[in-house]
Amino acid sequence: MKGRNILVVGAGMEGTKRIKSLSKHDCKIIIISETVNESLYEIEGKNNPIILIRRKIEDPNILNEFNDIFIVFASTNDPFLNKKIIEKAREKGILSYSIDDAAASDFFFTSIINIDEIIQVAISTSGKSPLMSKIIRDRIENAIKNIIGKKDTDNIKIQEFAREHVRNYIENQHERREFLYSIVDDQEIQELLAKNNIDKVKERIINTLDKWEDNKSR
């Protein structure tokens, strides 16, 4: 959703939950609502691009006033109006989600276990029970965080760094993949990561790639 325009119609308690979730995804949020849940002001004015339009919503044709909308959230307190908003969004080829009818929506929300903003594990009941998604997430979250630790997230950061640079040195895709695997298997690199010496790891990766290029040119 990064950089996309998201339209939220209705900003009551349920709508505000979705807005808070959306605010973490670097998207532009447009809210139309006559009333606004007070907790929404906790995120308004921060680094989130939020446009709030105070207006009573009575007609799904309000969607015609907006262009380049990626997703529409129908979150009014009127189930019939939400249904009409969903229908109008589909008519316009826009993805849609209804807070009171997950089955009629184009996608489901998942309950997320977030590890250092790097690893996300999603729990889904396919929209059948958001409550049970949360309960199951709470039940297994600590177990997963005990399995996946800082060493794993540091390896992800290093893999990202290596992938950005390896393309400039190694043309063959199979050889690139072998090089990335070798980083995980390199005992010295793993010991440096354990000591939180990421800069040294990056230096070692660049030196190894330089040697790779030198050997290739001979």
Accessible surface in RSA format (square Angstrom, percent):
REM  Atomic radii and reference values for relative SASA: ProtOr
REM  Chains: A
REM  Algorithm: Lee & Richards
REM  Probe-radius: 1.40
REM  Slices: 20
REM RES _ NUM      All-atoms   Total-Side   Main-Chain    Non-polar    All polar
REM                ABS   REL    ABS   REL    ABS   REL    ABS   REL    ABS   REL
RES MET A   1    79.02  40.9  37.95  25.1  41.06  97.8  33.90  28.8  45.11  59.8
RES LYS A   2   163.24  79.6 141.46  86.8  21.77  51.8  84.28  75.9  78.96  84.1
RES GLY A   3    66.06  81.5   0.00   N/A  66.06  81.5  36.21  99.4  29.85  66.9
RES ARG A   4   118.41  49.7 114.95  58.6   3.47   8.3  20.05  27.4  98.36  59.6
RES ASN A   5    29.66  20.5  27.89  27.0   1.77   4.3   0.03   0.1  29.63  28.6
RES ILE A   6     0.00   0.0   0.00   0.0   0.00   0.0   0.00   0.0   0.00   0.0
RES LEU A   7     0.28   0.2   0.28   0.2   0.00   0.0   0.28   0.2   0.00   0.0
RES VAL A   8     0.03   0.0   0.03   0.0   0.00   0.0   0.03   0.0   0.00   0.0
RES VAL A   9     0.00   0.0   0.00   0.0   0.00   0.0   0.00   0.0   0.00   0.0
RES GLY A  10     5.30   6.5   0.00   N/A   5.30   6.5   5.30  14.6   0.00   0.0
RES ALA A  11     0.90   0.8   0.00   0.0   0.90   2.0   0.00   0.0   0.90   2.4
RES GLY A  12    36.01  44.4   0.00   N/A  36.01  44.4  32.37  88.8   3.64   8.2
RES MET A  13   125.63  65.1 116.86  77.3   8.78  20.9  78.10  66.4  47.53  63.0
RES GLU A  14    62.00  35.6  59.99  45.4   2.01   4.8  30.06  58.2  31.94  26.1
RES GLY A  15     0.38   0.5   0.00   N/A   0.38   0.5   0.00   0.0   0.38   0.9
RES THR A  16     3.75   2.7   3.75   3.8   0.00   0.0   3.75   5.0   0.00   0.0
RES LYS A  17   109.47  53.4 100.77  61.8   8.70  20.7  65.68  59.1  43.79  46.6
RES ARG A  18    39.96  16.8  39.96  20.4   0.00   0.0   0.04   0.1  39.92  24.2
RES ILE A  19     0.00   0.0   0.00   0.0   0.00   0.0   0.00   0.0   0.00   0.0
RES LYS A  20    62.79  30.6  61.89  38.0   0.90   2.1  37.46  33.7  25.33  27.0
RES SER A  21    37.39  31.6  34.25  45.7   3.14   7.2  17.40  37.1  19.98  28.0
RES LEU A  22     2.43   1.4   2.35   1.7   0.08   0.2   2.43   1.7   0.00   0.0
RES SER A  23    17.64  14.9   6.65   8.9  10.98  25.3   1.54   3.3  16.09  22.5
RES LYS A  24   171.45  83.6 134.80  82.7  36.65  87.3  87.53  78.8  83.92  89.4
RES HIS A  25    86.94  47.5  78.67  54.7   8.27  21.2  49.52  51.0  37.43  43.5
RES ASP A  26    87.13  61.0  73.73  73.4  13.40  31.7  31.76  74.7  55.37  55.2
RES CYS A  27     3.18   2.4   0.00   0.0   3.18   7.5   0.60   1.5   2.58   2.8
RES LYS A  28    80.58  39.3  79.40  48.7   1.18   2.8  31.03  27.9  49.56  52.8
RES ILE A  29     0.10   0.1   0.10   0.1   0.00   0.0   0.10   0.1   0.00   0.0
RES ILE A  30    14.84   8.4  14.84  11.1   0.00   0.0  14.84  10.7   0.00   0.0
RES ILE A  31     0.05   0.0   0.05   0.0   0.00   0.0   0.05   0.0   0.00   0.0
RES ILE A  32     0.09   0.1   0.09   0.1   0.00   0.0   0.09   0.1   0.00   0.0
RES SER A  33     5.59   4.7   5.59   7.5   0.00   0.0   0.00   0.0   5.59   7.8
RES GLU A  34    94.57  54.3  83.52  63.2  11.04  26.3  27.63  53.4  66.94  54.7
RES THR A  35    97.03  69.0  95.14  96.5   1.89   4.5  67.49  90.7  29.54  44.7
RES VAL A  36    20.28  13.3   0.00   0.0  20.28  48.9   1.45   1.3  18.82  51.1
RES ASN A  37    46.67  32.2  36.83  35.6   9.84  23.7   9.03  21.7  37.63  36.4
RES GLU A  38   145.75  83.7 136.53 103.3   9.22  22.0  50.41  97.5  95.34  77.8
RES SER A  39    32.03  27.1  26.44  35.3   5.59  12.9  24.41  52.0   7.62  10.7
RES LEU A  40     1.72   1.0   1.72   1.2   0.00   0.0   1.72   1.2   0.00   0.0
RES TYR A  41   101.74  47.5  85.96  48.9  15.78  41.1  75.55  56.8  26.20  32.3
RES GLU A  42   106.86  61.3  92.25  69.8  14.61  34.8  46.64  90.2  60.22  49.2
RES ILE A  43    20.50  11.7  20.50  15.3   0.00   0.0  20.50  14.8   0.00   0.0
RES GLU A  44    65.42  37.6  50.37  38.1  15.05  35.8  18.49  35.8  46.93  38.3
RES GLY A  45    74.92  92.4   0.00   N/A  74.92  92.4  39.46 108.3  35.46  79.4
RES LYS A  46   136.06  66.4 113.68  69.8  22.38  53.3  75.79  68.2  60.27  64.2
RES ASN A  47   156.44 107.9 125.77 121.5  30.68  73.9  39.71  95.6 116.73 112.8
RES ASN A  48    33.89  23.4  24.87  24.0   9.01  21.7   2.06   5.0  31.82  30.8
RES PRO A  49    65.88  48.0  52.21  47.6  13.67  49.7  65.25  53.9   0.63   3.9
RES ILE A  50    28.95  16.5   2.10   1.6  26.85  64.7   2.10   1.5  26.85  72.9
RES ILE A  51    74.33  42.3  71.32  53.1   3.00   7.2  74.33  53.5   0.00   0.0
RES LEU A  52    45.69  25.4  15.97  11.4  29.72  74.7  15.97  11.2  29.72  80.0
RES ILE A  53    47.34  26.9  44.20  32.9   3.14   7.6  47.34  34.1   0.00   0.0
RES ARG A  54   134.84  56.6 104.10  53.1  30.75  73.2  57.18  78.1  77.66  47.1
RES ARG A  55    95.79  40.2  89.13  45.4   6.66  15.9  46.17  63.1  49.62  30.1
RES LYS A  56   126.61  61.8 111.12  68.2  15.50  36.9  60.09  54.1  66.52  70.9
RES ILE A  57    24.51  13.9   9.18   6.8  15.33  36.9  10.18   7.3  14.34  38.9
RES GLU A  58   128.19  73.6  97.30  73.6  30.89  73.6  35.28  68.2  92.91  75.9
RES ASP A  59    69.41  48.6  66.84  66.5   2.57   6.1  29.51  69.4  39.90  39.8
RES PRO A  60    26.65  19.4  26.65  24.3   0.00   0.0  26.65  22.0   0.00   0.0
RES ASN A  61    71.84  49.5  67.26  65.0   4.58  11.0  17.94  43.2  53.90  52.1
RES ILE A  62    13.89   7.9   9.46   7.0   4.43  10.7  12.69   9.1   1.20   3.3
RES LEU A  63     2.39   1.3   0.91   0.6   1.49   3.7   0.98   0.7   1.42   3.8
RES ASN A  64    78.76  54.3  54.70  52.9  24.06  57.9  25.34  61.0  53.43  51.6
RES GLU A  65   105.17  60.4  69.05  52.2  36.12  86.0  43.70  84.5  61.47  50.2
RES PHE A  66    30.51  15.3  23.56  14.6   6.95  18.1  26.07  15.8   4.44  12.7
RES ASN A  67   133.10  91.8 115.74 111.8  17.36  41.8  33.22  80.0  99.88  96.5
RES ASP A  68   123.83  86.7  98.73  98.3  25.10  59.4  35.95  84.6  87.88  87.6
RES ILE A  69    18.76  10.7   2.78   2.1  15.98  38.5   3.23   2.3  15.53  42.1
RES PHE A  70    56.60  28.3  49.30  30.5   7.31  19.0  54.91  33.3   1.70   4.9
RES ILE A  71     9.96   5.7   9.96   7.4   0.00   0.0   9.96   7.2   0.00   0.0
RES VAL A  72     0.00   0.0   0.00   0.0   0.00   0.0   0.00   0.0   0.00   0.0
RES PHE A  73     1.52   0.8   1.52   0.9   0.00   0.0   1.52   0.9   0.00   0.0
RES ALA A  74     0.00   0.0   0.00   0.0   0.00   0.0   0.00   0.0   0.00   0.0
RES SER A  75     5.79   4.9   0.15   0.2   5.65  13.0   0.15   0.3   5.65   7.9
RES THR A  76    14.06  10.0   8.44   8.6   5.62  13.4  12.91  17.3   1.15   1.7
RES ASN A  77   153.65 106.0 116.50 112.6  37.14  89.4  47.08 113.3 106.56 103.0
RES ASP A  78    59.54  41.7  57.07  56.8   2.46   5.8  18.00  42.4  41.54  41.4
RES PRO A  79    85.96  62.6  81.27  74.1   4.68  17.0  81.59  67.4   4.37  27.1
RES PHE A  80   133.93  67.0 127.53  79.0   6.40  16.7 132.14  80.1   1.79   5.1
RES LEU A  81    15.19   8.5  14.85  10.6   0.34   0.9  15.19  10.7   0.00   0.0
RES ASN A  82     0.15   0.1   0.15   0.1   0.00   0.0   0.15   0.4   0.00   0.0
RES LYS A  83   120.73  58.9 115.82  71.1   4.92  11.7  63.10  56.8  57.63  61.4
RES LYS A  84    74.38  36.3  72.80  44.7   1.58   3.8  26.55  23.9  47.83  50.9
RES ILE A  85     0.00   0.0   0.00   0.0   0.00   0.0   0.00   0.0   0.00   0.0
RES ILE A  86     3.94   2.2   3.94   2.9   0.00   0.0   3.94   2.8   0.00   0.0
RES GLU A  87    75.74  43.5  68.09  51.5   7.65  18.2  40.73  78.8  35.01  28.6
RES LYS A  88    30.44  14.9  28.43  17.4   2.01   4.8   9.50   8.6  20.94  22.3
RES ALA A  89     0.00   0.0   0.00   0.0   0.00   0.0   0.00   0.0   0.00   0.0
RES ARG A  90   113.66  47.7  93.06  47.4  20.60  49.1  53.98  73.8  59.69  36.2
RES GLU A  91   131.53  75.5  92.11  69.7  39.42  93.9  47.42  91.7  84.10  68.7
RES LYS A  92    81.48  39.8  48.81  29.9  32.67  77.8  25.64  23.1  55.84  59.5
RES GLY A  93    71.74  88.5   0.00   N/A  71.74  88.5  37.21 102.1  34.53  77.3
RES ILE A  94    20.60  11.7  14.81  11.0   5.79  13.9  17.93  12.9   2.67   7.2
RES LEU A  95    76.27  42.5  73.57  52.6   2.70   6.8  74.18  52.1   2.09   5.6
RES SER A  96     0.00   0.0   0.00   0.0   0.00   0.0   0.00   0.0   0.00   0.0
RES TYR A  97     9.39   4.4   9.39   5.3   0.00   0.0   0.36   0.3   9.03  11.1
RES SER A  98     1.90   1.6   1.59   2.1   0.31   0.7   0.81   1.7   1.09   1.5
RES ILE A  99    46.47  26.4  17.19  12.8  29.28  70.6  17.44  12.6  29.03  78.8
RES ASP A 100    71.38  50.0  34.17  34.0  37.21  88.0  36.64  86.2  34.74  34.6
RES ASP A 101    62.92  44.1  58.25  58.0   4.67  11.0  18.64  43.9  44.28  44.2
RES ALA A 102    23.05  21.2  16.08  24.8   6.97  15.8  16.08  22.6   6.97  18.5
RES ALA A 103    96.19  88.4  60.56  93.5  35.63  81.0  66.70  93.9  29.48  78.1
RES ALA A 104    33.59  30.9  23.78  36.7   9.81  22.3  33.45  47.1   0.14   0.4
RES SER A 105    13.92  11.8   0.00   0.0  13.92  32.1   0.00   0.0  13.92  19.5
RES ASP A 106    57.10  40.0  23.12  23.0  33.98  80.4  12.33  29.0  44.77  44.6
RES PHE A 107    55.92  28.0  47.97  29.7   7.94  20.7  55.77  33.8   0.15   0.4
RES PHE A 108    88.73  44.4  69.64  43.1  19.09  49.7  70.14  42.5  18.59  53.2
RES PHE A 109    54.94  27.5  39.36  24.4  15.58  40.5  41.70  25.3  13.24  37.9
RES THR A 110    54.86  39.0  35.46  36.0  19.40  46.2  26.61  35.7  28.25  42.7
RES SER A 111    13.64  11.5   7.03   9.4   6.61  15.2  10.79  23.0   2.85   4.0
RES ILE A 112    71.17  40.5  56.00  41.7  15.17  36.6  56.00  40.3  15.17  41.2
RES ILE A 113     0.07   0.0   0.00   0.0   0.07   0.2   0.07   0.1   0.00   0.0
RES ASN A 114    55.59  38.3  43.52  42.1  12.07  29.1  21.90  52.7  33.69  32.6
RES ILE A 115    11.74   6.7   9.97   7.4   1.77   4.3  11.74   8.5   0.00   0.0
RES ASP A 116    93.78  65.7  65.93  65.6  27.86  65.9  25.02  58.9  68.76  68.6
RES GLU A 117   143.00  82.1 119.32  90.3  23.68  56.4  56.17 108.7  86.83  70.9
RES ILE A 118    52.58  29.9  27.66  20.6  24.92  60.1  32.14  23.1  20.44  55.5
RES ILE A 119    31.64  18.0  28.29  21.1   3.35   8.1  31.64  22.8   0.00   0.0
RES GLN A 120    93.89  52.5  65.52  47.9  28.36  67.5  29.00  61.7  64.89  49.2
RES VAL A 121    41.61  27.4  38.55  34.9   3.06   7.4  41.61  36.2   0.00   0.0
RES ALA A 122    58.51  53.8  31.47  48.6  27.05  61.5  31.47  44.3  27.05  71.6
RES ILE A 123    25.00  14.2  23.10  17.2   1.90   4.6  25.00  18.0   0.00   0.0
RES SER A 124    59.90  50.6  29.00  38.7  30.91  71.2  23.13  49.3  36.77  51.5
RES THR A 125    32.64  23.2  21.58  21.9  11.06  26.4  29.45  39.6   3.19   4.8
RES SER A 126    52.81  44.6  47.63  63.6   5.18  11.9   9.81  20.9  43.00  60.2
RES GLY A 127    18.39  22.7   0.00   N/A  18.39  22.7   7.83  21.5  10.56  23.6
RES LYS A 128   171.80  83.8 135.53  83.2  36.26  86.3 110.81  99.7  60.98  65.0
RES SER A 129    31.69  26.8  28.90  38.6   2.80   6.4  23.22  49.4   8.47  11.9
RES PRO A 130    85.67  62.4  74.42  67.8  11.25  40.9  80.27  66.3   5.40  33.6
RES LEU A 131   121.75  67.8 114.41  81.8   7.35  18.5 119.70  84.1   2.05   5.5
RES MET A 132    76.76  39.7  76.76  50.8   0.00   0.0  57.38  48.8  19.38  25.7
RES SER A 133     4.70   4.0   4.70   6.3   0.00   0.0   3.26   6.9   1.44   2.0
RES LYS A 134   104.10  50.8 104.10  63.9   0.00   0.0  71.95  64.8  32.15  34.2
RES ILE A 135    66.03  37.6  63.49  47.3   2.54   6.1  65.45  47.1   0.58   1.6
RES ILE A 136    53.63  30.5  53.63  40.0   0.00   0.0  53.63  38.6   0.00   0.0
RES ARG A 137    54.38  22.8  54.38  27.7   0.00   0.0   2.67   3.7  51.70  31.3
RES ASP A 138    68.39  47.9  49.59  49.4  18.79  44.4  29.21  68.7  39.17  39.1
RES ARG A 139   165.96  69.7 133.93  68.3  32.03  76.3  64.44  88.1 101.52  61.5
RES ILE A 140    55.26  31.4  54.62  40.7   0.64   1.5  55.26  39.8   0.00   0.0
RES GLU A 141    42.56  24.4  42.56  32.2   0.00   0.0   7.49  14.5  35.06  28.6
RES ASN A 142   111.35  76.8 109.57 105.9   1.79   4.3  26.77  64.4  84.58  81.8
RES ALA A 143    54.47  50.1  46.60  71.9   7.86  17.9  52.17  73.5   2.30   6.1
RES ILE A 144    29.51  16.8  29.51  22.0   0.00   0.0  29.51  21.3   0.00   0.0
RES LYS A 145    87.34  42.6  73.44  45.1  13.90  33.1  37.52  33.8  49.82  53.1
RES ASN A 146   130.19  89.8  94.73  91.5  35.46  85.4  27.05  65.1 103.13  99.7
RES ILE A 147   137.55  78.3 112.07  83.5  25.48  61.4 117.34  84.5  20.20  54.8
RES ILE A 148    39.03  22.2  36.69  27.3   2.34   5.6  36.72  26.4   2.32   6.3
RES GLY A 149    32.02  39.5   0.00   N/A  32.02  39.5  30.61  84.0   1.42   3.2
RES LYS A 150   117.67  57.4 107.52  66.0  10.15  24.2 103.75  93.4  13.92  14.8
RES LYS A 151   113.03  55.1 105.63  64.8   7.39  17.6  61.18  55.1  51.84  55.2
RES ASP A 152    60.71  42.5  58.56  58.3   2.15   5.1  11.19  26.3  49.52  49.4
RES THR A 153     2.40   1.7   2.40   2.4   0.00   0.0   0.30   0.4   2.11   3.2
RES ASP A 154     2.60   1.8   2.60   2.6   0.00   0.0   0.00   0.0   2.60   2.6
RES ASN A 155    19.40  13.4  19.32  18.7   0.07   0.2  11.74  28.2   7.66   7.4
RES ILE A 156    72.61  41.3  70.73  52.7   1.89   4.5  71.95  51.8   0.66   1.8
RES LYS A 157    93.67  45.7  89.01  54.6   4.66  11.1  44.59  40.1  49.08  52.3
RES ILE A 158     0.04   0.0   0.04   0.0   0.00   0.0   0.04   0.0   0.00   0.0
RES GLN A 159    37.64  21.0  37.64  27.5   0.00   0.0  26.37  56.1  11.27   8.5
RES GLU A 160   103.48  59.4 100.31  75.9   3.17   7.6  29.25  56.6  74.22  60.6
RES PHE A 161    33.90  17.0  31.57  19.6   2.33   6.1  33.60  20.4   0.30   0.8
RES ALA A 162     0.00   0.0   0.00   0.0   0.00   0.0   0.00   0.0   0.00   0.0
RES ARG A 163   119.06  50.0 118.79  60.6   0.26   0.6  21.04  28.8  98.01  59.4
RES GLU A 164   100.40  57.6  85.47  64.7  14.93  35.5  33.97  65.7  66.43  54.2
RES HIS A 165    52.07  28.5  52.07  36.2   0.00   0.0  26.57  27.4  25.50  29.7
RES VAL A 166     2.95   1.9   2.95   2.7   0.00   0.0   2.95   2.6   0.00   0.0
RES ARG A 167   131.88  55.4 113.13  57.7  18.75  44.6  46.36  63.4  85.52  51.8
RES ASN A 168   111.16  76.7  81.58  78.8  29.58  71.2  24.61  59.2  86.55  83.7
RES TYR A 169    39.90  18.6  33.14  18.9   6.76  17.6  12.36   9.3  27.53  33.9
RES ILE A 170     2.06   1.2   0.77   0.6   1.29   3.1   2.03   1.5   0.04   0.1
RES GLU A 171   141.83  81.4 121.66  92.0  20.17  48.0  46.06  89.1  95.76  78.2
RES ASN A 172    75.84  52.3  66.84  64.6   9.00  21.7  18.88  45.4  56.96  55.1
RES GLN A 173   121.80  68.1 116.39  85.1   5.42  12.9  28.66  61.0  93.14  70.6
RES HIS A 174   101.10  55.3  98.09  68.2   3.01   7.7  77.71  80.1  23.39  27.2
RES GLU A 175    69.83  40.1  69.83  52.8   0.00   0.0  11.72  22.7  58.11  47.4
RES ARG A 176    57.05  24.0  57.05  29.1   0.00   0.0   4.01   5.5  53.04  32.1
RES ARG A 177   111.92  47.0 110.06  56.1   1.86   4.4  45.22  61.8  66.70  40.4
RES GLU A 178    94.30  54.1  87.67  66.3   6.62  15.8  32.61  63.1  61.69  50.4
RES PHE A 179    10.88   5.4   7.73   4.8   3.15   8.2  10.78   6.5   0.10   0.3
RES LEU A 180    29.62  16.5  28.87  20.7   0.75   1.9  29.29  20.6   0.34   0.9
RES TYR A 181   143.94  67.2 141.77  80.7   2.17   5.6  96.69  72.7  47.25  58.2
RES SER A 182    53.93  45.6  45.85  61.2   8.08  18.6  42.29  90.1  11.64  16.3
RES ILE A 183     3.65   2.1   2.89   2.2   0.76   1.8   3.65   2.6   0.00   0.0
RES VAL A 184    73.55  48.4  65.41  59.2   8.15  19.6  65.41  56.8   8.15  22.1
RES ASP A 185   113.64  79.6  84.91  84.5  28.73  67.9  32.31  76.0  81.33  81.1
RES ASP A 186    35.53  24.9  27.03  26.9   8.50  20.1  13.03  30.7  22.51  22.4
RES GLN A 187   124.59  69.7 119.52  87.3   5.07  12.1  50.76 108.0  73.83  56.0
RES GLU A 188    89.85  51.6  85.62  64.8   4.23  10.1  29.90  57.8  59.95  48.9
RES ILE A 189     6.15   3.5   6.15   4.6   0.00   0.0   6.15   4.4   0.00   0.0
RES GLN A 190    14.23   8.0  12.50   9.1   1.73   4.1  12.01  25.6   2.22   1.7
RES GLU A 191    85.81  49.3  83.15  62.9   2.66   6.3  27.13  52.5  58.68  47.9
RES LEU A 192    32.35  18.0  32.28  23.1   0.07   0.2  32.30  22.7   0.05   0.1
RES LEU A 193     4.88   2.7   0.12   0.1   4.76  12.0   0.44   0.3   4.44  11.9
RES ALA A 194    83.16  76.5  42.36  65.4  40.80  92.8  52.41  73.8  30.75  81.5
RES LYS A 195   158.64  77.4 129.67  79.6  28.97  69.0  85.41  76.9  73.23  78.0
RES ASN A 196    97.32  67.1  78.86  76.2  18.46  44.5  20.46  49.2  76.86  74.3
RES ASN A 197    55.66  38.4  51.56  49.8   4.10   9.9   8.73  21.0  46.93  45.4
RES ILE A 198    35.53  20.2  33.51  25.0   2.02   4.9  33.51  24.1   2.02   5.5
RES ASP A 199   111.33  78.0 104.29 103.8   7.04  16.7  33.33  78.4  78.00  77.8
RES LYS A 200   104.57  51.0 101.86  62.5   2.70   6.4  56.70  51.0  47.86  51.0
RES VAL A 201     0.00   0.0   0.00   0.0   0.00   0.0   0.00   0.0   0.00   0.0
RES LYS A 202    70.83  34.6  70.53  43.3   0.29   0.7  21.56  19.4  49.27  52.5
RES GLU A 203    93.78  53.8  86.33  65.3   7.45  17.7  34.01  65.8  59.77  48.8
RES ARG A 204    76.45  32.1  73.08  37.3   3.37   8.0  18.83  25.7  57.63  34.9
RES ILE A 205     1.73   1.0   0.62   0.5   1.11   2.7   1.73   1.2   0.00   0.0
RES ILE A 206    46.11  26.2  46.11  34.4   0.00   0.0  46.11  33.2   0.00   0.0
RES ASN A 207    69.44  47.9  67.78  65.5   1.66   4.0  15.42  37.1  54.02  52.2
RES THR A 208    55.85  39.7  53.94  54.7   1.91   4.6  39.38  52.9  16.47  24.9
RES LEU A 209     0.00   0.0   0.00   0.0   0.00   0.0   0.00   0.0   0.00   0.0
RES ASP A 210    56.17  39.3  55.16  54.9   1.01   2.4  21.20  49.9  34.97  34.9
RES LYS A 211   136.70  66.7 135.92  83.4   0.78   1.9  80.47  72.4  56.22  59.9
RES TRP A 212    79.32  31.8  72.67  35.2   6.65  15.6  67.34  35.9  11.98  19.4
RES GLU A 213    81.53  46.8  81.26  61.5   0.27   0.6  22.23  43.0  59.30  48.4
RES ASP A 214    74.86  52.4  73.59  73.3   1.26   3.0  11.28  26.5  63.58  63.4
RES ASN A 215    93.53  64.5  78.53  75.9  15.00  36.1  26.11  62.8  67.42  65.2
RES LYS A 216   124.43  60.7  94.42  57.9  30.02  71.5  85.70  77.1  38.73  41.3
RES SER A 217    94.17  79.6  53.70  71.7  40.47  93.2  49.22 104.8  44.95  63.0
RES ARG A 218   220.62  92.6 156.28  79.7  64.35 153.2  93.42 127.7 127.20  77.1
END  Absolute sums over single chains surface
CHAIN  1 A    13412.5      11111.8       2300.7       6755.0       6657.5
END  Absolute sums over all chains
TOTAL         13412.5      11111.8       2300.7       6755.0       6657.5
